[in-house]
Amino acid sequence: MSNRSDPMNRRHMLKLGGGATGLLLGTPAIAQTRYAPPTGVDTGAVQDGRIDFPNWRSDADPRTAAPPAPLPPDQRVGFAVVGLGRLSLEELLPAFGECRMARPVALVSGTPDKLRTVARQYGIAEAACYDYASFDRIRDNPDVKVVYIVLPNGMHREFVERAAAAGKHVLCEKPMANSAEEARSMIRACETARVRLMVAYRIQYESYNLAALRLVRGGDLGRLVGMTAVNVQTVAQNGTEQWRHKKAMAGGGALPDIGLYCLNTARFLSGEEPIWIQATLFNPSGDPRYAEVEETISFTLRFPSGFMANCLTSYGARDDKYQRLNFATATIDMPNAYKYEGQELYVSRNREGRNQRENIILPQKNQFAEEIDHMAECVLQGRVPRTPGEEGLQDHVIMEAIYRSAASAQSVTLQPQPRSDMFRTLPEGLG
């Protein structure tokens, strides 16, 4: 119908509301006559720089999570990502999109066309792109507060020490280095430069493993008696072309790459350090992929409380990243415990005379974003990271003992530590 035949034609609209726009949007008075004003349940309120909504569901449903409260981009901590391999491109750089306190501001790569492409994708200035030879120029970039080392293990020491010399805080991928000796040197370099050093143990920032930690430390399930940890995956037949199969670059095979998750999580959950180790390894005969590093290694750790962890890691078995915790009065099963996503947690116990298995469902958080934001928060607040260099060093000490046991076919003993959580701090409320 045209405006000519409509009693409420354009001329009437102009008289009533200043035109069609005026009628549709209106003055506050007109708008309030057409739409019910919102209440605080829907608008929420600003409190301490955050938007807070009151609960809108009944007690039958869980509360929804609070909306994120990211820092403005110019207040976030700037990170330089060193190494543009699979982990950086598939996980880390996308994770910055979920960070609240951190942002990527520089890139380092030895492949020029890849460096240019990724810089365009993430809006990184050409002047903030470096190759490995020019890396030290990063000291002149005030936007870079943290350098994230995502290189093959054998390169970690050099670039951690160069980053520290440039006056930058350092987040280093695990394993920390190729040896305990290298790890000690990295710690000294960061201490001398008075910069923070954090090892990227993402599991210690992952929601389901943190829930398991609270169950272990809470005591309601009784003493933690044992743990079964499996982290296995396969590699292609052309594996000799990968840096992971070269000892100088990787430091070892399945153990430092993926078995480290079993080892570190056993230490993290229990808060203890092993005092007895028994290990054995296997390499397929004639397979060039394992001329320098191991395919499969199994190891048992005994801790001062009597807690025992049985761990298996391999490059020769189909992908499985599973852990089970056995308590005096319950069992926890965690499929996908060490994966990048898809964690699950089941608690089995006796309730009112019946066996019950409870599925604990948690909001899924990006564990890479969580660990990156933790490092950013430590820089902003001048705090020591929860997983400092000393935590990485201790894993190297234990892995070297595992290798000694496997080589000698004998058990190895380690000195007990004077207190629990000797090399790390825990989330607030658990430390």
N, C-alpha and C positions, 0 to 999 in steps of 0.2 A: 504494500500500500504506500502511495506517495505521500509526501508531506502536504500536498495541496488538498487531498481528501481527508487528511487526518486532522481532527479538531485540535490536537496538540501538535500544531505545525511548528516549523522552525521559528516563526516570529514569536509565537507564544513561548517557546523555549528560551529565546533570547531575553524576553521580558522577565521570565520567572527565575532563571538561574544563570544568566550571563552566557548563554549558549549551551550547546549539547554537552560540552565538557563540564560546564558548571553543574548541569543537572546530574550527570553521571558521577562526578567526583564530589561536587557540592561543597558548601561550607560545612564546618563541623556540625552546625545545627541541623542542616538538611541530611547529612550523612547519618546522624544519630537517629533521625526519624525513620530512615530506611533500613539501618542495620543495628542490631543489638550491640551495645558496646562490649568489648571483650573483658573478661575478668582476669584476675591474677593467675588463675589456673592455666590460662592459655598464653598470657603474655610473659609470665615469669617475671623475674626481677634481677637487677644487677647487684651483685654482692662481691666485694673485693675483686673487681675486674672480671668476674665470671657471670654468665647468665645461669640463673638457678630457677628450675621449674618445680613447683610443689607436686607431690605424688598425685597421679590421676587414676590410679588403678586400685582395685580393692585388695584386701590382704590375701586373696586367693592367687594373685599373680605377683611375681617379683617386680620390684621397682625398675623403671627404665634407667639406663645410665645417664649421668649428667652430660650435657653437650661439651665437646672439647673446648678448651680455652687456650688456643695457641698464642704465642707471642707475636706481635707485629713482625713482619719479615725483616725490617731493619734492626730489630732487637735480638734476632735469633743468632746463635753461635755459628760462624762460618766454618765449614769443613772442606778440606781438600781431599779428594779420593785418589789414592795412588794405586794405579793398576786397573785397567778396564777389561777384566776377564769376565767369565760367566757370573761369578758371585756379584760383582759390582753392577753389571748390567741387568741381570735377571732379578736381583733381590735388593741390593743396597740403595742404588739411586732411586728406584721406585719407592722404597720405604721412606725416603725423605718427604714424600708427599703426605705421609701420615705423621710426620714429626711435628711436635708443638714448639720445640725450642731450638731446632737445628735446621740448617739449609746448606746445600752444596754451593760453593763459591769458586772452586778451582778443581782442575783435573790434571792428572799426570799419566802419560802413556808413552810407550815407545813406538806406537803405530800411528803415524800422522793423520791418515785419512779417517781412522776410527776416532781419534781425538777430536778432529773437527766436527765429525758427525754427531758425536755425543754432546759436545759443547753446544751445538745448535739446538739439540733436542731439549736440553735442560737450561738454556739461557745463560751459559757460562761465557764470559767475555774472552775474546781471543788472547788478551794480555794475561789472563789467569789460566792459561793452558801451558803445561810444561812437559818437556821430555825428561828422561832420567838424567841426562847430562846437565841440564839446566835446572834441575830440581832445587838446588840451593838458593836460587833466586826467590824462592817462596818466602824467605825472610823479609823481603821488601813488600810483601802483600799484606797490608794491615787487616784485610777482610778475613784472612785465614787465621783462625784461632786453634783449630785442631787439624791434624793430619791423620787420615785413616789409611793405614797400611793394608792393602789387599793384594799382596804379591805372593809368589811362591815362598815357602817357608825359609829357604836358604837365603832369601833376600831381606828378610825381616830385620835382622840386626843392622845391616848397613843403613837402611832407610829410617829406622827408628832413631839411630844415632845422628843421622844427618838432620832429621826433623827437629830433634832436641837441640842440636847446635844452631839451628835457625830460630830457636826460641819458641817453637810451637809445641802445644800439648799433643799427645799421641794416643790414638786408639789403634791397637794392633790386632789383626786377626789371629785366631788360634791355629795350630800350636804357636806359641810365642816365638819360637826359634827352631834351630836344629839340635840344640843341646842345652844343658843346664849352664855350661860355661858361657855360651852366647847370651842366654837370658840374664845372667848376672851382669854382663857387660852392658846390656841395654838398660837395666835398672840403674846402674851407676851413672850412665850418660844422662838419664833423665833427672836423677837427683842432682847432679852437678849443674845442669842447666835450669834447675828449679821449675820443671814442667811436670804435668801430670802424665802418668802412663797407665793405660787401662788395656786389659786383654779382652777381646770380644767373645766372652763366653755367653752366647745368646741364651742358652738354656737357663742360666741363672736369672734371666729377665722374662722368661716365658711363663704365661699365666698358669698353665696346668702343673708345671714343675714347681712353681711357687706354691700352688695349692698343696701339692704333695709335701713340700717342705713344712708347711704349717701343720699338716697332719702328723708328720714325724715328730716335730718339736713340741706339738701340743700335748702329747702323751696319752691321749684318750684311747689310742689303739694298742697301748702297751709297748713293750720294748721292741725295737727294730732288730729282728733276728737275722734276716738275710735279704739279699737282692740278687735278682737275675737280670742281666743287662745284655742286650743283643743289638749290635749295629753292624749290619752287613749290606753289601751292594755289589754289583758286578761292574766290570770295566770291559771295554771293547778289546777285540783281539789285537788291534793296533796300539795297545796300551803303551808300548815302548816309546811312542812318540809323545806321550804325556809327561810333563815335568814330575808328576806324582810317582813315577817309576824310576826316577833318577835320585840316588841317595843324596848327592850333593845339593839338590834343589829341595827335596822333600824331607830329608832326615830319616826317613823310614817309610814303611808302607801303610797298611791299614791301621796300625796302632796310633800313630800321631795324627792321622787324617780323620778317621771316624771313631776308632776305639777310644780316643781321648774323651768323647762324650760319656761313655760308660764310666771311665775312671773319674772324671771331674764331677759327674753327677753323684756318684757314690760318696765322694768326699763332701760335696755340697749339702746333700740331704742329711747325712749323718753328723756333719760337723767334726768328724774325726779324721785322722790321718793313719794310713795302714802301717802296721808294724811287721807284717809277714806277707810274703808274696811267693806264689808258685805259678810258673808259666810254661807254656809249650807252644811251638809254632810249626807251621807246615807250608812248604812251597811245592807246587806241582813240578815234577821232574821235567827238565828241558824246556820250560816255558820262559822265553826271554823277558817277559814282563816282570819276572821275579828273580832276575839275575842279581839285582842290587837291594831290593826291598822285599818284605814279607807279604804273602797273600793272606794268610790266616794266622791268628794268634788268639789263644785262650789263656786267661789268667784269673787267679783267685786272690782276693785281698782279704786279710784278716785285720780287724781293728781292735783297739784296746778294750772296748766294751764286750767283745765277743761277736759283734756284727761281722758278717762275712758277705762278700760280693763276688759272684761268679760272672765273669764277663767274656763275651765272644765277639770278635770283630774279624771281618773278612772282605776281600775284594772278589771272592769267588762264589757268593751265594746271593740269591735273589733278594732284592731290597726288603729289609725288615729292620725296624728301629723301635724295639720293644723293651719295656722294663716292668718287672714285677717286684713288689716289696712285700716281704712276709713279716708280720708283726705277731706279738704274742696272742692278740685277740682278733686280728683282721688280716685281710690281704688287699693290696692295691694293685690293680692291673692298669697299665698305661700303654695301649697301642700307639704307635706313631710318636713315641715320647721325644725322639730327637729330630723329627722332621721339621721343615720350615712352617708347616701348617697341618691342621687335621689332628691335633692331639685329642686324646680321650682319657678319662679317668673313672675307674670303677672301684668301689669299696665294697668288699664282701665281708660279712660278719654275722654273728648270731644275734637276732633281735627277737625277744619274747619266745625263745625256744625254736625259732625257725631261721634257716639260712636265708639271708637277704643280700642282694647285689644291687647297690645303688649307683646310678649313673650320674656323676657330677658334671653338670653342663655350665660352662663359664663363657662370658663374652670373649670372642676371638679377637686378640690383639696382635699386631704385627711385631714379632719379637725383635726384628732388626730395628724398627723404629723405637722400640722401648729401650734397647741398649744404647742407641745413638743419642736419644734424648737424655739418658742418664749421664752420659759423658758431658753433654752440653750443660746440664744442670750443675755438675761438679765444677765446670769451668766458671759458670756464672756465680756460684756460691763459694768457690774456693775450697771445695771438699775433695777428699781422697775417694776415688772410685771404689765401688764394692768389689770389683775384680781387678786389683792392681797387678803390677808386674810380679810381685811375690807369689801370687796365686798361680801364674803361668810357670814360674820357676819351679814351684813344688811339683807340678805335673811332670816336668822334665826329669826331676830327680827320681820320681816314681817310675816313669817310663824306662829310664836307664836301668833301674833295678829289675823291671820286667824283662828287658832284653838279656840281662845277665843271668836271670833264672832260666830263661828259655835256652840260652847258649850252654849252660852248665848242667841242665836237667836237675838242678837242685833249688831248694827254696832259698830266699834271700830275706834277711831281717833288716828292719830300719829302726832307728831310734824313735821312741815315742815323743810326741810334742807336748809341751807343758800345759796347753789349754786347748779348748775346742775352738773351731773357726779361727785357726792361727793365722791364716794368710788372706782372709777376706773379711768383709763386713756384710751384715744381712739387712734386708729391708726393715724399715722402721717398724717397731713393735716386736721384732724377732731377735734383734741383736742384743 
